[in-house]
Amino acid sequence: MIQHICRGVLLCVLIAAAGCGGGTRNATPQNSANPDRFLYDRGLESLKERKWLDAREYFRQVFDNYPGSPLRPDAKLGIADSYLGERSAESLVLADTEYREFLTFYPTSARADYAQFKLAMSYFEQMRAPDRDQAPTREALEEFQAFFTRFPNSALVPEAKQRWREARDRLSEHTFRVGLTYFRLRADAGSLSRFQEVLKDDPGFNGRDQVYYYLAELYLRNNRKDEAIPYYSRLVTEFSESEYLERARDRLEELKAQ
């Protein structure tokens, strides 16, 4: 609750600051037949050139000054894309807001799938290292899941699945590292629960070789050899390359010899 309140306060401050960015440029040529199209195209050019502020000002003119323009929804996305492109902590919060507003204003738009995907990416870009707080990672996974649910046939599904996998790996790596810390402290109950949690919640985790190895080591340390062997075996079977591969093979040979 407190986190959401703080985020809301931060958002208000950022929106106010964004509105004081030097004023809206009036670059529409006189006697232009399609001033909204002119401004929108200039916004796209600025976006490609990574001139985020310029792009945002052009798109905002379209959205604010031409309520009947068919380009208005695209201009709203352009504003959001300019914030996402900056990738600063502040701009990513604003990108989140713009994409959410687009989905509220234009829920049936042909580009709603794009907006939902980019909304998830606004959290993806905020993800932290595995040893730090994973709240943004969980938010990204939630928004990717909303994308898969609402837009299963979108052309963006393959890219979304790739990004979802990266986010899921980050979260699983975090849980594994907590378990590894417990393992090194010989707090075996905590270690066991974390390792098992990873394998249960994320069987596709790309780093499960390390989970197999330390879970087997944990069982072996507690004289539970029959439970250790299957995890050494899974590591050897499922991975042709792993820093734990030779150690797992050695352990299996030792156990067989015994």
Secondary structure, DSSP 8 states (H G I E B T S, - for coil): -HHHHHHHHHHHHHHHHHTTSS-------TT-S-HHHHHHHHHHHHHHTT-HHHHHHHHHHHHHH-TT-TTHHHHHHHHHHHHHHH--HHHHHHHHHHHHHHHHH-TT-TTHHHHHHHHHHHHHTT---TTS--HHHHHHHHHHHHHHHH-TT-TTHHHHHHHHHHHHHHHHHHHHHHHHHHHHTT-HHHHHHHHHHHHHH-TT-TTHHHHHHHHHHHHHHTT-HHHHHHHHHHHHHH-SS-TTHHHHHHHHHHHHH-
